[in-house]
Amino acid sequence: MCVTATVEGSTTQYNLSGTGIMAPGWMGVGFGSQMADSPMVILWSNSDGTITLSQRQAPAEVMPTVVSNPPRTATLLNNVSTASGSSPQFVFSIPSESTVTVPTIWAFGSINPGSSSPSATLQMHLESIAANFDLSKDFNGTTGSTVAASSTALLPFQRLVIAHGILLTIGFLVFLPSGVLLARYLRTFSAKWFTGHWIVQVMISGPVIIIGFALGIRAVVETGAPPLSDNHMKWGVAIFVLYIFQCSLGAFIHWVKFDIRVMGRPPQNYFHALLGLFIIGIALYQVRTGYRSEWPKIGRGALGVSTDDVWYTWVVILPVFYIIGLAFLPKQLRQEKSQRKTKFHESREEVVLTDFETRSKE
């Protein structure tokens, strides 16, 4: 969407227009540097060709509600507005601010409210921007548009989303694979591999993942979106629960031993290994849905193709390093077999010695 503003005496005329790339469901501007507590003017077209103007406000990054007595009353200019087509134009006038530099936010929603009521329910915006309008400049060209957007700023909930994405990407796609590869490569060379493994998987990854998960929940609360309202949220909770379960299972396997063996080791060991690989694999998918599907929803536009390039590279690198580590598997199996034989002989010697001592006493 494009926003222009023209000062005409004691009023300012705002023109909100679509770019033709996507038909807008609604468009709006707010007077302030962030969504919270900023008076807003939101407009949308109706099926009968009319345009609804709704003045709203929100206490946080939630759906704004109608304000019965706004600080400045906006007036729809039907004679210069256009409701139809992929590039509609909504024009309204409002009493001018006392300053020439006006902090302004504007947003674009792709879903029409489906009602002409000013209090109709709005779906979350697809894009939003915060900038400063410099209304002191002279008319520019024939349109009289006098807008200067000095800079864009992140809204509070957008900062939460960014921190959430960064932390969980590092936690699930850097730290957890590092712990897996550490175990895969070092277990045949050092008996201390388990110490390094659990430190990376729990002590290092744990705080990063827990904080990132909490920030994701907070971001959902800030936006007012329903919990678990899409697949990314649902899978996010599922992966977090699986991570907690996997850590608990690893501790259980280490401290509780069973005599049941499958190919020389307890069956839960195989399950633990496969579950770890599954968590990393599904985390790769989750990160992709995050930056491709969720990120555009917060109003910062789609990320560049370089993000895809990094993701595809990581999808290749992680399996390659793990497969290379499998070259140490035969050595690991030989070591474990030798250890079992040693323990078996030590156990037999202990039994024989105990039997000999018992007979000697008799």
C-alpha positions in Angstrom: 0.0 0.0 0.0 1.0 3.6 -0.4 0.2 6.5 1.9 0.2 10.2 1.0 -0.7 13.2 3.1 -1.5 16.8 2.0 -1.9 19.7 4.4 -4.8 21.9 3.4 -5.3 24.7 5.8 -6.3 23.3 9.2 -6.9 19.8 7.9 -4.7 17.1 6.5 -5.9 14.8 3.7 -4.7 11.2 3.8 -4.8 9.0 0.7 -4.4 5.2 1.3 -4.1 3.3 -2.0 -3.3 -0.3 -3.0 -0.3 -1.0 -5.3 -2.1 -3.6 -7.4 0.1 -6.4 -6.2 -2.6 -7.7 -3.8 -6.2 -6.5 -3.3 -6.4 -5.0 0.2 -9.0 -6.3 2.6 -8.5 -3.2 4.7 -6.0 -0.4 5.1 -5.3 1.9 8.0 -3.0 4.6 9.5 -2.3 5.3 13.1 -0.9 8.5 14.6 2.0 7.4 16.9 5.3 5.5 16.8 3.7 2.1 17.8 0.4 0.4 17.7 -0.3 0.6 21.4 -2.4 3.7 22.4 -2.1 5.3 18.9 -5.4 6.7 17.4 -6.1 4.9 14.2 -8.2 5.4 11.1 -9.0 2.1 9.3 -11.0 1.8 6.1 -12.3 -1.0 3.9 -14.7 -1.4 0.9 -18.0 -3.2 1.1 -19.8 -5.4 -1.4 -22.3 -2.6 -2.2 -19.6 -0.3 -3.3 -19.5 1.8 -0.1 -16.5 2.4 2.1 -16.4 2.0 5.9 -14.3 4.4 8.0 -13.6 3.1 11.5 -11.6 5.1 14.2 -10.0 2.7 16.7 -7.4 2.3 19.3 -5.6 -0.6 21.0 -3.8 -0.9 24.4 -1.2 -3.3 22.9 -0.5 -5.3 19.7 -4.0 -6.6 19.7 -7.1 -5.9 17.5 -8.0 -2.3 17.9 -11.6 -1.5 18.9 -13.8 1.4 18.0 -13.3 4.7 19.9 -16.6 6.6 20.3 -14.9 9.9 21.0 -11.6 10.0 19.1 -9.2 12.9 19.8 -9.6 14.0 16.2 -12.5 13.1 14.0 -11.8 11.8 10.5 -14.1 12.4 7.6 -14.3 10.0 4.6 -14.1 11.9 1.2 -16.3 9.7 -1.0 -15.9 12.0 -4.0 -12.2 11.2 -4.4 -12.2 7.6 -3.1 -12.4 4.5 -5.1 -13.7 1.2 -3.6 -13.4 -1.3 -6.5 -10.5 -3.0 -8.2 -7.1 -4.3 -6.9 -5.9 -0.8 -6.3 -8.6 1.0 -4.4 -8.1 4.4 -3.0 -9.4 5.5 0.4 -9.2 9.2 1.1 -10.1 11.0 4.3 -9.5 14.3 6.0 -8.6 14.9 9.6 -7.7 18.1 11.7 -4.0 18.7 11.3 -1.5 17.9 14.1 0.2 20.9 15.8 3.6 19.6 14.6 4.9 19.2 11.1 6.7 15.9 11.8 4.1 13.3 12.5 5.0 9.8 13.8 2.8 7.5 11.8 2.1 3.8 11.5 0.2 2.2 8.7 -1.0 -1.3 8.0 -2.4 -3.5 5.3 -4.7 -6.5 5.8 -5.5 -9.0 3.1 -8.9 -10.2 4.5 -11.9 -8.0 4.2 -14.0 -7.7 7.4 -17.1 -8.7 5.5 -19.3 -6.2 7.2 -19.9 -2.5 6.8 -20.1 -2.0 10.6 -17.3 0.2 11.9 -16.9 -2.3 14.8 -16.5 -5.3 12.5 -13.8 -7.9 13.4 -10.4 -7.3 11.7 -8.0 -10.0 10.8 -4.3 -9.4 11.6 -2.5 -7.2 9.2 -0.3 -8.7 6.5 2.2 -5.8 6.5 2.8 -2.8 8.8 5.3 0.1 8.8 6.3 2.8 11.3 7.8 6.1 10.0 7.8 9.9 10.4 5.8 12.0 8.0 7.4 15.4 7.3 4.5 17.6 6.3 6.6 20.8 6.1 7.7 20.2 2.5 6.3 22.0 -0.5 3.9 20.3 -3.0 5.7 17.8 -5.1 4.4 17.3 -8.6 0.7 17.5 -9.7 -0.7 15.3 -7.0 0.3 17.5 -4.1 1.6 14.6 -2.1 4.0 15.7 0.7 5.1 12.6 2.5 8.6 11.7 3.7 9.1 8.5 5.5 12.4 8.9 7.4 12.8 5.4 8.8 11.0 2.3 9.8 11.1 1.0 13.3 10.4 -2.4 14.8 7.2 -2.7 16.8 7.6 -4.4 20.3 5.9 -7.6 19.2 8.1 -7.7 16.1 11.2 -7.6 18.3 9.8 -10.6 20.2 9.2 -12.5 17.0 12.8 -11.8 15.8 14.4 -12.8 19.1 12.2 -16.0 19.2 13.3 -17.0 15.7 17.0 -16.3 16.3 17.2 -18.2 19.7 15.2 -21.2 18.5 17.2 -21.5 15.3 20.4 -21.4 17.2 19.1 -23.8 19.8 17.6 -26.4 17.5 19.8 -26.1 14.4 23.2 -25.3 15.9 23.5 -26.4 19.5 21.4 -29.6 19.4 23.1 -30.9 16.2 26.5 -30.0 17.8 25.6 -32.3 20.8 24.6 -35.1 18.5 27.7 -34.9 16.4 29.9 -34.6 19.5 28.4 -38.0 20.7 28.7 -39.5 17.2 32.4 -38.6 16.8 33.9 -38.7 20.3 32.4 -41.8 21.8 35.0 -44.0 20.2 37.9 -41.9 21.4 37.0 -40.8 24.9 35.0 -42.1 27.8 34.0 -38.6 28.6 31.9 -38.1 25.5 28.6 -38.3 27.5 29.7 -35.4 29.8 30.2 -33.2 26.7 27.0 -34.5 25.2 24.6 -33.6 28.1 26.3 -30.3 28.7 25.6 -29.2 25.2 22.1 -30.7 24.9 20.9 -29.6 28.4 23.0 -26.9 30.0 23.7 -24.9 26.8 20.8 -25.7 24.5 18.2 -25.8 27.3 18.2 -22.1 28.4 18.3 -20.9 24.7 15.4 -23.1 23.7 13.3 -22.3 26.8 13.8 -18.5 26.5 13.1 -18.7 22.7 9.9 -20.7 23.3 8.7 -18.2 26.0 9.3 -15.3 23.7 7.2 -17.0 21.0 4.3 -17.3 23.5 4.7 -13.7 24.5 4.6 -12.6 20.9 1.4 -14.5 20.3 -0.1 -12.8 23.4 1.1 -9.4 22.3 -0.6 -9.7 18.8 -3.8 -11.0 20.3 -3.7 -14.0 18.0 -5.6 -17.2 19.2 -3.2 -19.7 20.7 -2.3 -22.7 18.5 -4.1 -21.1 15.6 -1.8 -22.4 12.9 0.5 -25.3 12.2 3.7 -23.4 13.1 2.4 -22.8 16.6 1.1 -26.4 17.1 4.4 -27.9 15.9 6.3 -25.4 18.0 4.6 -26.7 21.2 5.0 -30.3 20.0 8.8 -29.9 19.3 9.3 -28.2 22.7 7.6 -31.1 24.5 9.6 -33.6 22.6 12.8 -31.8 23.5 11.9 -31.9 27.2 11.0 -35.6 26.9 14.2 -36.4 25.0 16.3 -34.8 27.8 14.4 -36.8 30.4 14.8 -40.0 28.4 18.5 -39.5 28.1 18.9 -39.1 31.8 16.8 -42.2 32.4 18.8 -44.3 30.0 22.1 -43.2 31.6 21.0 -43.9 35.2 18.6 -46.8 34.9 20.0 -50.0 33.2 18.0 -53.0 31.9 19.2 -56.5 31.1 17.0 -56.6 27.9 19.3 -56.2 24.9 18.7 -55.8 21.2 22.0 -56.1 19.2 24.0 -55.5 22.4 22.1 -52.5 23.8 18.8 -51.7 25.4 16.0 -50.8 23.0 15.4 -47.4 24.5 18.9 -46.4 23.4 17.8 -46.8 19.8 14.6 -44.9 20.4 16.6 -42.1 22.0 18.9 -41.8 19.0 16.1 -41.9 16.4 14.0 -39.4 18.4 17.0 -37.0 18.5 17.4 -37.1 14.8 13.6 -36.7 14.3 13.6 -33.6 16.5 16.4 -31.9 14.5 14.7 -32.9 11.2 11.3 -31.5 12.2 13.1 -28.4 13.6 14.5 -27.7 10.2 11.0 -27.8 8.7 9.7 -25.6 11.6 12.4 -22.9 11.0 11.4 -22.9 7.3 7.7 -22.4 8.0 8.7 -19.7 10.5 10.6 -17.5 8.0 8.4 -18.3 5.0 4.9 -18.3 6.5 5.0 -16.6 9.9 7.5 -13.8 9.2 5.5 -12.1 6.4 2.5 -11.9 8.8 4.2 -9.5 11.2 4.4 -6.8 8.5 8.1 -6.8 7.6 7.8 -8.3 4.1 9.2 -11.6 2.9 12.8 -12.4 3.5 15.2 -12.6 0.6 16.3 -15.7 -1.3 19.6 -15.8 0.6 17.6 -17.1 3.6 16.5 -20.0 1.5 20.1 -20.6 0.4 21.3 -20.7 4.0 18.5 -23.1 4.9 19.2 -25.5 2.0 22.9 -25.4 2.8 22.2 -26.4 6.4 19.8 -29.2 5.3 22.7 -30.7 3.3 25.5 -30.0 5.8 24.0 -31.6 8.9 23.2 -35.1 7.3 26.6 -35.1 5.6 28.5 -34.6 8.9 26.3 -37.2 10.6 26.8 -39.8 7.8 30.6 -39.2 8.0 30.4 -39.9 11.7 28.8 -43.2 11.0 32.1 -44.4 9.7 33.1 -44.7 13.4 30.2 -47.0 14.1 32.0 -50.3 13.4 34.7 -49.3 15.8 32.1 -48.3 18.4 30.4 -51.7 18.0 33.7 -53.6 18.4 34.5 -51.5 21.5 31.1 -52.2 23.1 31.4 -55.9 22.2 34.8 -56.1 23.9 33.5 -54.3 26.9 30.6 -56.8 27.3 33.1 -59.7 27.0 35.3 -58.1 29.7 32.4 -57.6 32.0 31.2 -61.1 31.4 34.6 -62.6 32.2 35.0 -60.4 35.3 31.5 -61.5 36.4 32.4 -65.2 35.9 35.7 -64.8 37.8 33.8 -63.1 40.7 31.3 -66.0 40.8 34.1 -68.6 40.8 36.0 -66.7 43.5 32.9 -66.4 45.6 32.1 -70.2 45.2 35.7 -71.1 46.1 35.6 -68.9 49.3 32.3 -70.5 50.2 33.7 -74.1 49.9 36.8 -73.1 51.8 34.7 -72.0 54.7 32.9 -75.3 54.6 
